[in-house]
Amino acid sequence: MRVLVLGGTTEARQLYAALEQRTDLFAVTVSLAGATRAPVLPALDVRIGGFGGVDGLRAWLVAHHVEAVIDATHPFAVQMSNHAVAACAQAHVKLLRVQRPGWTPVVGDAWTRVPDMQAAADALGITPRRVLLTVGRKDLLPFHHAGPHDWLLRCVDAPDPALLPAGTRLLLARGPFDEAGEEALLRRERIDVIVTKNSGGTATQAKLAAARRLGLGVIMVDRPPVAPAETVADATAAMMWLESLSE
């Protein structure tokens, strides 16, 4: 069975590991957007870059005789997920989305939930604060004029300097992170508030526990709406779905 995996997440990497053991059953191509400069590559066929919208993806699926698509992209990669829904419908290809559950606040959390990055920037207010930004390197423009804050941006790859608020300090790091390390970072940098996306999962969840322990506020950007699709929560369930199709 020919399978396309739209990857890039922890769940995608877990799925790659399972698929590497079943090359007798599945001919897999992994597609990465190319957003990360040094991605962890699986021992599978890999393509990097976009498809050229819905039409390009549909044409690729037809040309490569793909029978199933697994969308294991980031919960905020809405455009790719929407393109996958449309292209698979047009090409009559089975589609499954792997989407880990989002984070939910617990007792002791001080979250401010906002719908998008502009609202997150507005929620910081104008009183100077020491801010830990963990929103990636592509969504920084709304913070450019957000106020006279002290910014610490943590991301995997360095962003375009033109997008950075004045005086931003960079911390290049790739998760997973542990709670002790996150608490030490927040104390050392005297952080007042964290701004983050509701990505879910365990790789970057430790900062939320550390913020709870220290009584810090968190501005949480909710996930954007996405076109509906059959969805599972993890790689194990995705593998079971593929195996059921192949029977």
C-alpha positions in Angstrom: 0.0 0.0 0.0 1.3 3.4 -1.0 1.1 5.9 1.9 2.0 9.6 2.3 2.8 10.8 5.8 2.6 14.6 6.3 5.0 14.8 9.2 7.1 16.9 11.5 5.7 16.2 14.9 6.6 13.8 17.8 3.7 11.6 16.8 5.0 11.6 13.2 8.4 10.4 14.3 6.8 7.6 16.3 4.8 6.6 13.3 8.0 6.6 11.1 9.6 4.2 13.6 6.6 1.8 13.3 6.5 2.1 9.5 10.2 1.4 9.2 9.4 -2.1 10.5 6.7 -2.7 7.9 8.2 -1.9 4.6 6.9 -5.3 3.4 3.4 -3.9 3.7 3.7 -0.2 3.2 5.6 1.9 0.6 5.9 5.2 2.5 6.8 8.7 1.5 7.3 11.2 4.3 6.7 14.9 3.4 8.3 17.6 5.5 7.5 21.3 5.0 11.1 22.3 5.4 10.4 24.7 8.3 13.1 23.2 10.5 16.6 23.6 9.1 17.9 20.3 10.5 15.0 17.9 10.8 15.3 14.4 12.2 14.9 12.2 9.0 13.5 8.7 9.1 14.8 5.7 7.2 12.0 6.1 4.6 11.6 8.0 1.4 11.5 11.7 2.3 10.5 14.8 0.3 10.9 18.3 1.6 8.9 21.3 0.5 5.3 22.2 -0.4 3.1 20.6 -3.0 1.7 23.8 -4.6 -1.6 24.0 -2.9 -4.6 21.7 -3.1 -4.2 21.1 -6.9 -0.5 20.2 -6.5 -1.2 17.8 -3.7 -4.0 16.1 -5.5 -1.9 15.7 -8.6 1.0 14.3 -6.5 -1.4 11.8 -4.9 -2.7 10.6 -8.3 0.7 10.5 -9.9 2.2 8.4 -7.1 -0.9 6.1 -6.8 -1.3 7.0 -3.1 -3.9 5.0 -1.3 -3.8 6.6 2.2 -2.6 9.9 3.7 -1.6 10.4 7.3 -1.7 14.0 8.4 0.7 14.2 11.4 1.5 17.9 11.0 1.5 20.4 13.9 -1.9 21.4 15.3 -1.2 24.9 14.1 -0.3 23.8 10.5 -3.9 24.6 9.5 -3.3 25.3 5.8 -1.6 22.0 5.2 -4.3 20.1 7.0 -7.0 21.9 5.1 -5.2 21.2 1.8 -5.0 17.5 2.8 -8.7 17.3 3.4 -9.6 18.9 0.1 -7.0 17.1 -2.0 -7.8 13.6 -0.6 -11.5 14.2 -1.2 -10.9 15.1 -4.8 -8.4 12.2 -5.4 -10.6 9.7 -3.5 -7.8 8.9 -1.1 -8.3 7.8 2.5 -7.2 10.4 5.1 -6.4 10.2 8.8 -5.3 13.0 11.0 -3.1 12.3 14.0 -3.8 15.1 16.5 -2.6 15.0 20.1 -5.0 16.4 22.7 -4.5 20.0 23.6 -3.5 21.1 27.1 -6.1 22.0 29.6 -5.6 24.1 32.7 -5.6 22.5 36.2 -5.9 23.9 39.7 -3.1 26.5 40.2 -2.8 27.5 36.6 -3.1 31.2 35.7 -3.9 31.1 32.0 -5.2 33.8 29.8 -6.7 32.1 26.7 -6.6 34.0 23.5 -7.6 33.1 19.9 -4.5 34.2 18.0 -1.1 35.8 18.2 -2.4 39.4 17.9 -4.6 38.8 20.9 -1.7 37.3 22.8 0.4 40.4 22.1 -2.5 42.7 23.2 -2.9 40.6 26.4 0.6 41.5 27.6 -0.4 45.1 28.1 1.9 48.1 28.2 3.5 47.6 31.6 7.0 46.2 31.0 7.2 42.5 31.7 9.8 39.8 31.3 8.3 37.5 28.7 9.3 34.0 27.6 8.0 33.6 24.0 7.6 30.0 22.9 5.5 30.4 19.8 8.0 29.4 17.1 9.8 31.7 14.7 7.1 32.5 12.2 4.5 34.2 14.3 6.5 37.0 15.9 5.3 40.1 14.0 2.3 40.9 16.3 4.8 41.2 19.2 7.0 43.7 17.3 5.1 46.7 18.7 3.5 45.0 21.7 5.1 47.2 24.3 8.4 47.8 26.1 8.8 44.3 27.3 12.0 42.2 27.9 11.7 39.3 25.4 13.3 35.9 25.6 12.5 33.9 22.5 13.0 30.1 22.6 12.8 28.3 19.3 14.6 25.5 17.4 16.0 27.7 14.6 16.9 31.4 14.6 14.1 33.6 13.0 14.4 36.4 10.6 15.9 39.3 12.7 13.4 41.7 11.1 10.6 39.9 12.9 12.1 40.2 16.4 10.9 42.8 18.9 13.6 45.2 19.8 16.1 43.8 22.3 14.9 40.2 22.0 17.3 37.6 23.3 17.4 34.2 21.6 17.6 30.8 23.2 17.9 28.1 20.5 16.8 24.7 21.9 14.9 21.7 20.9 12.6 19.8 23.4 11.7 17.7 25.2 12.3 19.8 28.3 12.0 18.7 32.0 10.3 20.5 34.8 13.5 21.1 36.8 15.2 22.7 33.9 12.2 24.8 33.0 11.9 26.1 36.5 15.6 26.9 36.6 15.2 28.8 33.4 12.2 30.8 34.6 14.0 31.7 37.8 17.3 32.6 36.2 15.6 34.8 33.6 13.2 36.3 36.2 10.3 35.6 33.8 6.9 37.2 34.6 4.8 35.6 31.9 5.0 32.8 29.3 3.4 33.2 25.8 2.8 29.8 24.1 0.6 27.9 21.6 -1.6 25.1 22.8 0.4 22.5 21.0 -0.3 19.7 23.4 1.9 16.7 24.0 4.7 16.2 26.5 7.8 17.6 24.8 7.1 21.2 25.9 4.5 20.7 28.6 7.0 21.0 31.5 7.1 24.8 31.2 3.4 24.9 32.2 4.1 22.9 35.4 7.0 25.1 36.2 4.9 28.2 35.7 2.2 26.8 38.0 4.7 26.1 40.7 6.2 29.6 40.5 2.8 31.3 40.2 3.5 32.8 36.8 0.9 33.7 34.2 0.6 31.9 30.9 -1.0 33.5 27.8 -2.2 30.5 25.9 -3.0 30.8 22.2 -5.9 28.4 21.3 -5.7 26.1 18.3 -7.2 27.5 15.2 -10.2 25.8 13.6 -9.4 23.2 10.9 -11.4 21.2 8.3 -12.9 18.1 9.9 -11.3 14.7 9.2 -11.2 11.3 10.9 -8.8 11.8 13.8 -6.8 9.7 16.2 -4.6 10.8 19.1 -1.4 8.9 18.6 0.9 7.0 16.3 -0.3 3.6 17.7 -3.8 4.3 16.6 -2.7 5.6 13.2 -0.7 2.4 12.6 -3.8 0.3 13.5 -5.8 2.3 11.0 -3.3 1.7 8.3 -3.1 -2.0 9.0 -6.9 -2.2 8.9 -6.9 -0.6 5.4 -4.3 -3.1 4.1 -6.3 -6.2 5.1 
